[in-house]
Amino acid sequence: MEKYEKVIFRKWSKKEGVGIIAFFPKIPSDNYGYDMLSYEHIGQHGGSKYELLLRATHPAIPSEYADLKKELEHIGYKIKVGYRATQADLRDRQKSVKCN
């Protein structure tokens, strides 16, 4: 069975920048699982704070994020489009950084 990654696509507000950002609410970008992995055409992978992203962006529609989705699939991601990060996503992110 293939593993799909939940990806949320958002569009930067005009004062914050241009373009679309994708973020992966289940993949941590820090050692504690508070921040999540993000991806943009320029800059590519990075870390993002969900609360800050929500303030600086708004939901993207499929025609706006189609190119970025295609780029992510081209580099190997199997995508399941999501629309919001949940508490369960945060728990999964934090569990994945815990040492056993």
C-alpha positions as CSV (number, residue, x, y, z in Angstrom):
1,M,0.0,0.0,0.0
2,E,1.4,3.4,-0.9
3,K,1.8,6.0,1.7
4,Y,0.1,9.4,1.0
5,E,1.3,12.6,2.6
6,K,-1.3,15.1,3.7
7,V,-0.5,18.4,2.0
8,I,-2.2,21.8,2.5
9,F,-1.8,24.4,-0.2
10,R,-2.0,28.1,0.7
11,K,-1.5,31.3,-1.2
12,W,0.6,34.2,0.2
13,S,-1.3,37.4,0.9
14,K,-0.2,40.3,-1.3
15,K,1.8,42.0,1.5
16,E,3.6,38.8,2.5
17,G,4.9,37.7,-0.9
18,V,3.8,35.9,-4.1
19,G,3.1,32.3,-4.9
20,I,1.8,29.2,-3.3
21,I,3.2,27.3,-0.3
22,A,2.6,23.7,0.5
23,F,2.9,22.4,4.0
24,F,3.0,18.9,5.4
25,P,1.2,19.0,8.8
26,K,2.3,15.5,9.8
27,I,6.1,16.0,9.0
28,P,8.2,17.9,11.6
29,S,10.8,20.4,10.6
30,D,12.2,20.8,14.1
31,N,13.4,18.5,16.9
32,Y,10.2,18.9,18.9
33,G,7.5,18.5,16.3
34,Y,6.1,22.0,16.8
35,D,7.0,23.2,13.3
36,M,6.1,21.5,10.1
37,L,7.8,20.9,6.8
38,S,6.9,23.3,4.0
39,Y,7.7,23.6,0.3
40,E,7.7,26.3,-2.3
41,H,8.9,26.5,-5.9
42,I,11.7,28.8,-4.9
43,G,13.5,27.8,-1.8
44,Q,11.9,24.4,-1.8
45,H,11.9,22.6,1.6
46,G,11.8,24.5,4.8
47,G,10.2,24.8,8.2
48,S,7.0,26.7,9.0
49,K,5.0,27.6,12.0
50,Y,1.3,26.8,11.4
51,E,-0.1,29.9,13.2
52,L,2.2,32.3,11.3
53,L,1.2,30.6,8.0
54,L,-2.5,31.0,8.7
55,R,-2.0,34.8,9.3
56,A,0.1,35.3,6.2
57,T,-1.8,33.2,3.7
58,H,-5.2,32.2,2.6
59,P,-6.5,28.9,1.1
60,A,-5.4,28.2,-2.5
61,I,-7.8,26.7,-5.1
62,P,-6.8,23.8,-7.2
63,S,-6.0,25.9,-10.3
64,E,-3.6,28.0,-8.2
65,Y,-1.7,25.1,-6.7
66,A,-1.7,22.7,-9.6
67,D,1.9,23.5,-10.7
68,L,3.3,23.1,-7.2
69,K,1.4,19.8,-6.7
70,K,2.8,18.5,-9.9
71,E,6.3,19.5,-8.8
72,L,5.9,17.7,-5.5
73,E,4.6,14.6,-7.3
74,H,7.5,14.7,-9.7
75,I,10.0,14.6,-6.9
76,G,8.3,11.6,-5.4
77,Y,5.5,12.7,-3.0
78,K,2.2,10.9,-3.1
79,I,-0.2,13.6,-2.1
80,K,-3.6,13.7,-0.3
81,V,-4.8,17.3,-0.3
82,G,-5.9,18.5,3.0
83,Y,-7.5,21.8,4.1
84,R,-6.5,22.3,7.7
85,A,-4.0,21.0,10.2
86,T,-5.6,19.2,13.1
87,Q,-4.6,18.3,16.7
88,A,-4.1,14.7,15.4
89,D,-1.6,16.1,12.9
90,L,0.3,17.8,15.7
91,R,0.3,14.6,17.8
92,D,1.6,12.6,14.8
93,R,4.3,15.2,14.1
94,Q,5.4,15.2,17.8
95,K,5.4,11.3,18.0
96,S,7.6,11.1,15.0
97,V,10.4,13.0,16.7
98,K,10.3,11.1,20.0
99,C,13.2,8.8,20.7
100,N,12.3,5.3,21.7
